[in-house]
């Protein structure tokens, strides 16, 4: 691929698909989205560990200092295991949980209209269920979840169980607030596993469960109290939204890599993003480098490099 006349197909317009579309705009990518509009996956303020995504797009991010703490329950080990079980339904020892009183970390906040600014220059075909095996031989970047791509391509090898959990996010805006903080909550006494404040928005995250309208205000008030905020400072009523793939559990690394390589070698499909590559700890900041890698492989038609990445 050497000229702007060549095209790349991108499937999915979540963060990964939009970023790929913008970074590869010189190839005039054809972008397909099954839904009728940009998926409502990022209703909260987007928070990054670096300014890399904003820098590559020319969209300034706001640098802030965030406080992260844990609401102690029993002891560091019990709290870590309880937090894991609460989030993913399994006792694991690799959860991101602070073992000291609190830590401060630098974060970069995207502007409220970030998604619309990312998507505005792109030509997106909405409402189309792209058929991967009916492609025209051009390279394709898939951002759909790995199990969905396996089915779409008719992957013949051994598959694995892909475990994920849904998450209900309860949100409410807070008057005269411009804070950046996260509180992890391992105790089973509370339904939510994490409470965060980003600017003037408080978010309580509840794994697995749907929340009734009657409980919205009660849970929001309970979460706010833990953060030292009183109900009188709520702006409007709390709202709730469900995130389908909130947490994903790791799968066998060899199976994961074998499929990604097979999809590229057999169908010229490159997987991009946390769910497409099924990497639970993949950060949005990492996507810039991943898009650059994919572009290099496509330009050079370098199957050897893809094979090395698989190892």
C-alpha positions, 0 to 999 in steps of 0.5 A: 500500500503506497498511495492514498488511492488504496483503501482500508476497511474498518469495522466498528466505530468505538474508540478503536475504530474512530482512532484508526479512521483518523490516523489512517485517513490518508488511505480514505478508509471505508468505515462500517458500523452496525448501529445507526449511529456512533455507539453510546459507549463513552457517555462519561468523561474520557480519562487517559493515562497520557496525552498520546491520543489527543496529541496524535489527533491534535485535540488538546487534553486537560492534565489533572492530578487524580487521587486514588484510594481504597475503602478498607474492608478487612485486610489488603489480601481480603480486600483485593480478592473481594474486589476481584470477585465483585468486579469479574465474579472470580477471585484473582490476585491481579486486580488494580487495587491500592495497598496504601492509603491513597496515591496520586496519579497524573491523568489527561481528560478529553474534552466533552465533545471528543467523540463527535470531534473524532468522528466528524471528518470520517465517512461512516456507513451506518446500519450495515452488518459487514460480512467479513468473508465477502470482502474484496481482498483489501486489508480490514481492521476489526474492532468487534469482540474476538468471539464475534469475529471468530463466528463471522470468519468461521474459525475452525480451530479450538475456541475458548470461553470468553467471560465478560461482565456487564456494568451499570453506571450510575451518574449524577452531576455535582454542583461547584465541583471540579475534582478528580478522584477514584475510590475502590470499594471491595466490601460486599456491603455496597453494590458498587465496586468503584466510585469516581469523580471526573470534573463535576460528574460522579459515577458509581459502577455496579457490576452484573446488576441492573438497577431499578429506577427506585434505587438510582437516587439511593445508590447515588446518594450512598456513593456520594456520601463515601466521597464526602459529597452531600445530596443537596449538591446534586444537579438533576436526577441520577441516570443509569446506563449499561456497559455490555463489556465492562470487564473481560477475563483473560483467555489462554494466550496461545489460543488468543494469539493463534486466532489473531494471526489466523485472521490476518493470514487467512482473511487479511483482517487485523484485530484492534482494541481491547475486545478485538484482541481480548486483552483485559489490561489494554489501555486506550493510550496503547491504541496509538502504537497498535494502529501504527503497527498495523499500518506498517504491516499493511504497507509492507505486506509483512506477514513475517512481522505479524508472525513474530508479534504472535510469538 
